[in-house]
Amino acid sequence: ELSKQQDQGGSSASSGSAGSTAAAPAKRQQPQTVSREYRQPSAEERAAYDKIQTLIQDKDYDRAIGELYDFIGEYPEGDLTVNAYYWLGEVYLVKPQLEQAKQAFTIVATRFQDHRKAPDALYKLGVVHDRMGEKDQAERYMKRVVDQYGASQAANLAKKYLGAS
């Protein structure tokens, strides 16, 4: 079940490098607030994005996927573009087309590490690997969420996952 609530909220990001999966050093840096400003949407862009959200809420996933790709092509590198990649991952996760979900979430987690959706995308990568039966890989992603984005909602979910696994 996808919810609009997931699309909001300010997560925080770390200034550390995303490629680092080594154990956290003794003097861990405190996660910092997301620093990069993304291009804000025009009214037309916002309307197109809202239309896609409606398709997702109506569970019209195939149309939503097509519209998400069109949106990304039409409005590259904007704040809502990152959200569009994230929702592409969410829709593919629900279908479930796990390989495609993994690709979409990877784009958010790597190309847009300083966006508020990055911690959620990293968490969802853990979920995708878990559903693929790749428990070790899933755990690695969950630990990265906690290490890189410790103050985020996604980190809280990752901690629950790690506590239950």
C-alpha positions as CSV (number, residue, x, y, z in Angstrom):
1,E,0.0,0.0,0.0
2,L,1.5,3.3,-1.1
3,S,0.6,6.4,0.9
4,K,0.9,10.1,0.2
5,Q,2.5,10.5,3.7
6,Q,5.6,8.7,2.5
7,D,6.1,11.5,-0.1
8,Q,6.6,14.2,2.5
9,G,8.9,14.9,5.5
10,G,12.4,16.2,5.6
11,S,15.0,13.5,6.2
12,S,18.5,14.4,7.0
13,A,21.7,13.3,5.1
14,S,25.2,12.8,6.1
15,S,28.1,14.6,4.6
16,G,30.1,11.4,4.4
17,S,30.7,9.4,1.2
18,A,27.9,7.1,0.2
19,G,30.3,4.4,-1.1
20,S,31.6,3.8,2.4
21,T,30.2,0.6,3.9
22,A,33.0,0.2,6.5
23,A,32.1,0.2,10.2
24,A,31.6,3.6,11.6
25,P,34.7,5.2,13.2
26,A,34.6,5.8,17.0
27,K,33.9,9.5,16.6
28,R,30.9,9.3,14.2
29,Q,29.9,12.5,12.5
30,Q,26.4,13.6,13.3
31,P,24.1,13.5,10.3
32,Q,23.5,16.8,8.8
33,T,20.4,18.3,7.2
34,V,20.1,17.9,3.4
35,S,22.1,20.7,1.9
36,R,21.5,20.8,-1.8
37,E,18.8,22.9,-3.3
38,Y,17.0,21.3,-6.2
39,R,15.2,23.2,-8.9
40,Q,11.7,23.9,-7.7
41,P,8.7,22.8,-9.8
42,S,6.7,25.1,-12.1
43,A,2.9,25.0,-11.7
44,E,2.7,22.9,-14.8
45,E,5.3,20.5,-13.5
46,R,3.5,20.3,-10.1
47,A,0.2,19.5,-11.9
48,A,1.8,16.7,-14.0
49,Y,3.3,15.2,-10.8
50,D,0.0,15.4,-9.0
51,K,-1.7,13.6,-11.9
52,I,0.8,10.8,-11.5
53,Q,0.2,10.6,-7.7
54,T,-3.5,10.2,-8.5
55,L,-2.7,7.3,-10.9
56,I,-0.7,5.6,-8.2
57,Q,-3.4,6.1,-5.6
58,D,-5.9,4.6,-8.1
59,K,-3.5,1.6,-8.5
60,D,-3.2,2.3,-12.2
61,Y,0.4,1.3,-12.0
62,D,1.2,0.7,-15.7
63,R,-0.1,4.1,-16.7
64,A,1.8,5.6,-13.7
65,I,5.0,4.0,-14.9
66,G,4.7,5.5,-18.4
67,E,3.8,8.9,-17.0
68,L,6.7,8.8,-14.5
69,Y,9.2,8.1,-17.4
70,D,7.6,10.9,-19.4
71,F,7.9,13.2,-16.4
72,I,11.6,12.4,-15.9
73,G,12.3,13.1,-19.5
74,E,10.3,16.3,-19.6
75,Y,11.6,17.7,-16.3
76,P,15.2,16.5,-15.6
77,E,17.1,17.3,-12.4
78,G,14.3,19.0,-10.5
79,D,13.1,18.4,-6.9
80,L,10.1,16.4,-8.2
81,T,12.2,14.5,-10.6
82,V,14.0,12.8,-7.7
83,N,10.5,12.0,-6.2
84,A,9.5,10.6,-9.6
85,Y,12.4,8.2,-9.6
86,Y,11.5,7.2,-6.0
87,W,7.9,6.6,-6.9
88,L,9.0,4.6,-10.0
89,G,10.8,2.3,-7.5
90,E,7.7,2.2,-5.3
91,V,5.4,1.2,-8.1
92,Y,7.8,-1.5,-9.4
93,L,8.1,-2.8,-5.8
94,V,4.3,-3.2,-5.6
95,K,3.9,-4.9,-9.1
96,P,6.4,-6.6,-8.0
97,Q,9.1,-6.0,-10.6
98,L,12.0,-6.1,-8.2
99,E,14.9,-5.6,-10.6
100,Q,13.3,-2.4,-12.0
101,A,12.5,-1.3,-8.4
102,K,16.2,-1.8,-7.5
103,Q,17.3,0.3,-10.5
104,A,15.0,3.2,-9.7
105,F,15.9,3.3,-6.0
106,T,19.6,3.0,-6.8
107,I,19.3,6.2,-8.9
108,V,17.9,8.1,-6.0
109,A,20.3,6.7,-3.5
110,T,23.4,7.3,-5.6
111,R,22.8,10.2,-7.9
112,F,20.7,12.2,-5.4
113,Q,22.3,11.3,-2.1
114,D,21.7,14.8,-0.7
115,H,17.9,14.8,-1.5
116,R,15.3,14.2,1.2
117,K,14.2,10.9,-0.6
118,A,17.7,9.4,-0.5
119,P,17.4,7.8,3.0
120,D,14.0,6.3,2.0
121,A,15.5,5.0,-1.3
122,L,18.4,3.4,0.5
123,Y,15.9,1.7,2.9
124,K,13.8,0.5,0.0
125,L,16.9,-1.0,-1.6
126,G,17.2,-3.1,1.6
127,V,13.6,-4.1,1.3
128,V,14.0,-5.1,-2.4
129,H,17.1,-7.2,-1.6
130,D,15.1,-8.8,1.3
131,R,12.3,-9.7,-1.0
132,M,14.8,-11.1,-3.5
133,G,16.0,-13.4,-0.7
134,E,19.4,-11.6,-0.5
135,K,19.4,-11.1,3.3
136,D,23.0,-10.2,3.6
137,Q,22.7,-7.5,1.0
138,A,19.5,-6.3,2.6
139,E,21.2,-6.0,6.0
140,R,24.1,-4.0,4.4
141,Y,21.7,-1.5,3.0
142,M,19.8,-1.2,6.3
143,K,23.1,-0.5,8.1
144,R,24.0,2.1,5.5
145,V,20.7,3.9,6.2
146,V,21.5,4.0,9.9
147,D,25.1,5.1,9.4
148,Q,24.5,7.7,6.7
149,Y,21.1,9.1,7.7
150,G,20.8,8.3,11.4
151,A,18.3,11.0,12.2
152,S,15.8,10.0,9.4
153,Q,12.5,8.1,9.6
154,A,14.1,5.6,7.2
155,A,16.9,4.9,9.8
156,N,14.2,4.1,12.4
157,L,12.6,1.6,10.0
158,A,16.0,0.2,9.2
159,K,16.8,-0.3,12.9
160,K,13.5,-2.2,13.3
161,Y,14.4,-4.4,10.4
162,L,17.9,-5.1,11.8
163,G,16.4,-5.8,15.2
164,A,14.0,-8.3,13.7
165,S,16.4,-10.1,11.4
